[in-house]
Amino acid sequence: MISLPGLNLTSAPPELLSDPQSTLTRTQDLSANTEYRFEVAFTRSLTIRLLSGTAEFFGTELAPSSAYTFQGTKGAIYTWHGCRLEIVGEAESEYTAEETQMMSYANAHFALESLREKSLHTGDIGPRVLVVGTENAGKTSVVKILTSYAVKFGRQPVIVNLDPRQGMLSVPGSFSAAAFSSIVDIEDGWGSSPISGPSPVPVKMPLVYHYGLANPEEGKLFRPLVTRMALAVTSRLEEDRASRQAGFIIDTPGAISQGKAGVYENIEHIISEFSVNVLFVLGSERLYSDLTRKYSNRIPEESVSVIRLDKSGGCVHRDETYMKQFRQAQIRAYFFGQAGDNALGPNSQMVDFDDLSIFKIIEASSEHNSSFRPGGGGDDDDAYSSGIEIYEKVTPSSMIQNSLLAITTASVNDGQEVIRDSSVRGYIYVADVDDLKKKVKLLSPQPGHTPPNAMVLGSFPEDIPGLVG
Ligand SMILES: Nc1ncnc2c1ncn2[C@@H]1O[C@H](COP(=O)(O)OP(=O)(O)OP(=O)(O)O)[C@@H](O)[C@H]1O
């Protein structure tokens, strides 16, 4: 079957979809300022090679003649000056788009560049950027584009991910921050999905906090962790001159842009904790207007430039089935490396029940969730620090099989808030539990013994049966 632009192959016969070996090859010419948009299923792969001209994937340039393989991906190859691509494999959907938002995203980048130049003279932190917008408005894509362009300009911005739905250089359910000084890995799948490509890029060591819940606005954890992350990022910027000048860009979950009666508590919390001074609003007119009203007329030291960016027509809705596969692929990649890179084998070890100190996040019922409190919750930071129960200690049992545990830097005797505010050393996977022998088989991407630190168990991401074997 020939894959034509715009032809959706999901309706193809099942035997065709299950054929993993499809090698349909074609060339695609793109004229200047257009993009080739595609969706590839997790069971399929699509390989793209740049034959001539220049092209980029969310801002990262494709190396000429190198093969990039995409799986479980929705994305676009954009060209500023025109190019020819060779495409092998089948896409669920593919078409070329003449109308894109790349020019406005590039302008946003140049606006940030002029702020970076300014900070070179003042010594202040460069642009402190927050990206908001409803779900699937293209926030992560814009953050990736801005990061790639900044890096291309020799900058070293810190990127902060506060969206638990997808991990950045870590598993879903985590918040992370990392300084990007080399190209955004086309292959690490940050924000999209596992992709393999030719360019080995230096490993980025992110700072990670464990969130562990599906609801991105849960009262007890979201805001304290934002506060914690803001502290960590700003103190890192104090020490690191290059990153200080480049500033930071924060990606957020769509949920915080829903608001309640025009009030966006979590956005306001992030803005105040990180002293955000540039706010990009993707898509929503309403959100833009509410936030402009809120942040206009402020004293100069606290001023926030609210800038609206149009949503790209390429943004696609991702249903829960896709997101679940996406999460599992991210977790698999965390333990085993990217698709096609089998060099990474996780380390497995047996430990006694007694060697594990597991703290399970207590899920707030809706009455306890600050977002539902009368008056909208207001500034309830006090509630976080008044000895409220965040975790319950659990004894290992088959209940924890197939789950992920966050190994924190906290000791088992630390208070609950200390555990919450501790960064994560890494994640381990509970591959097997033997209730009789009281032993657990753990999988870790890092060699060596699992440290005797406090471990946190959340409900998100969900269990992943069959990660091994
Ligand atoms: N120009 C484009 N062409 C094709 N696909 C695109 C384009 N821009 C974004 N997408 C895809 O659309 C989906 C949604 O985009 P993205 O993840 O950037 O949105 P988001 O606002 O960050 O979503 P969320 O609210 O879930 O965090 C992603 O799968 C992304 O790869």
The ligand as an ORCA input file, in Angstrom:
! r2SCAN-3c Opt
* xyz 0 1
  N       4.038     20.900     14.233
  C       3.707     19.683     14.651
  N       3.525     18.678     13.773
  C       3.189     17.438     14.179
  N       2.985     17.102     15.457
  C       3.151     18.059     16.381
  C       3.517     19.390     16.050
  N       3.602     20.125     17.186
  C       3.304     19.279     18.197
  N       3.030     18.045     17.727
  C       2.658     16.858     18.509
  O       1.405     17.128     19.134
  C       1.381     16.513     20.430
  C       1.084     17.561     21.483
  O       2.159     18.474     21.533
  P       2.952     18.798     22.891
  O       3.365     17.549     23.608
  O       4.020     19.760     22.540
  O       1.789     19.503     23.672
  P       1.712     19.894     25.212
  O       0.930     21.153     25.266
  O       3.063     19.905     25.801
  O       0.887     18.679     25.780
  P       0.530     18.371     27.356
  O      -0.580     19.275     27.730
  O       0.122     16.937     27.318
  O       1.779     18.610     28.120
  C       2.743     15.853     20.620
  O       2.631     14.483     20.295
  C       3.638     16.590     19.632
  O       4.730     15.800     19.244
*
